[in-house]
Amino acid sequence: MLNKKNCLKKKKDFEKVIKKGEKVEKAFLVLKFLENSLIDVTRIGFVVSHKISKKASSRNQIKRRLREIIKNNLINLKPGYDLIFFTKRGIKEKDFSEMEKIVKQVLKRANLEKNIE
């Protein structure tokens, strides 16, 4: 589970990122991101629509997997951003390692990883 400070929850925050944020797409995942006013905190939100699955349990499982992937990679992310991950059809069939690989590729393409030297 992510810390509360790392969760993007308010509707107005989601709308701001959706309207003004930059977009990166890869396979079954879309990332919208925007710099926030919090200098040292990166907040993350997840959207899994009814198009992915009609069952709430399936949608929640996908969100749990994505949260765990982000939690494991949170120290590698640049601080000060709001991120929203939107899922697309086909994610339900992917296993954890495939999802992790795609998430890392999306974050790298968005240039949100810290430069570790």
C-alpha distance (Angstrom), angle and dihedral (degrees) to the residues before:
residue distance angle dihedral
M1 . . .
L2 3.78 . .
N3 3.79 121.1 .
K4 3.80 115.0 -99.1
K5 3.80 90.8 -115.1
N6 3.82 89.3 59.5
C7 3.82 95.3 52.3
L8 3.77 121.8 98.0
K9 3.80 104.5 -147.4
K10 3.79 114.4 147.8
K11 3.79 118.5 95.8
K12 3.81 92.2 -135.8
D13 3.83 90.5 54.7
F14 3.81 91.0 50.9
E15 3.81 91.2 48.3
K16 3.81 92.1 48.9
V17 3.81 92.6 52.9
I18 3.80 92.4 44.3
K19 3.82 93.4 50.4
K20 3.80 101.3 38.4
G21 3.80 104.7 21.5
E22 3.78 129.9 105.3
K23 3.80 119.0 -112.5
V24 3.80 132.7 -135.3
E25 3.81 123.0 180.0
K26 3.77 132.5 -165.2
A27 3.82 128.0 165.7
F28 3.82 106.5 -57.4
L29 3.80 98.2 -5.8
V30 3.81 135.3 77.5
L31 3.79 121.9 -169.4
K32 3.80 123.3 -161.6
F33 3.79 115.5 -173.3
L34 3.78 138.7 176.8
E35 3.78 135.0 175.7
N36 3.79 112.1 -103.4
S37 3.78 132.0 -152.9
L38 3.80 91.3 -113.0
I39 3.78 104.0 94.5
D40 3.79 100.0 -161.2
V41 3.83 103.3 28.9
T42 3.78 130.5 82.1
R43 3.80 113.2 -162.1
I44 3.77 122.5 -159.1
G45 3.80 133.3 -162.3
F46 3.79 132.1 -177.4
V47 3.80 130.7 -150.0
V48 3.80 120.7 -166.2
S49 3.80 110.9 172.4
H50 3.78 131.7 -151.8
K51 3.81 87.3 -106.2
I52 3.80 88.7 71.7
S53 3.80 93.8 52.8
K54 3.77 136.1 -18.0
K55 3.81 89.8 -143.7
A56 3.80 116.4 87.6
S57 3.80 90.2 -151.1
S58 3.83 91.2 60.8
R59 3.79 92.7 46.6
N60 3.80 90.9 48.4
Q61 3.81 91.2 49.2
I62 3.80 90.1 54.8
K63 3.82 90.8 49.3
R64 3.82 91.3 48.6
R65 3.80 90.7 52.5
L66 3.80 92.7 48.4
R67 3.82 91.3 47.5
E68 3.80 91.0 51.9
I69 3.81 91.6 49.6
I70 3.81 91.0 50.4
K71 3.81 92.5 44.7
N72 3.81 90.1 54.7
N73 3.82 91.5 49.1
L74 3.81 100.0 36.6
I75 3.81 94.1 104.9
N76 3.81 88.9 57.4
L77 3.83 93.9 55.4
K78 3.79 124.4 96.2
P79 3.81 110.4 -112.0
G80 3.79 123.9 -122.2
Y81 3.81 101.8 51.6
D82 3.79 137.3 112.3
L83 3.81 112.7 -142.6
I84 3.79 130.0 -169.6
F85 3.79 120.6 -170.5
F86 3.82 115.2 -155.9
T87 3.78 117.4 -167.3
K88 3.78 126.6 -142.9
R89 3.77 133.3 -158.9
G90 3.78 114.0 -68.0
I91 3.80 97.4 43.0
K92 3.79 91.8 101.4
E93 3.79 91.2 66.2
K94 3.83 94.5 50.6
D95 3.78 122.4 97.0
F96 3.79 125.2 -134.9
S97 3.81 97.0 -93.2
E98 3.82 92.9 50.6
M99 3.80 90.5 49.1
E100 3.81 91.0 49.1
K101 3.79 91.9 50.9
I102 3.82 92.6 51.4
V103 3.82 93.2 45.7
K104 3.81 90.5 52.5
Q105 3.81 91.0 48.7
V106 3.80 91.7 50.4
L107 3.81 92.3 48.9
K108 3.80 91.0 48.2
R109 3.80 92.2 49.0
A110 3.83 89.7 50.2
N111 3.82 89.1 51.1
L112 3.83 91.6 -125.7
E113 3.80 97.1 132.3
K114 3.78 120.7 99.9
N115 3.76 116.6 -111.6
I116 3.79 102.9 -112.7
E117 3.77 111.5 -163.3
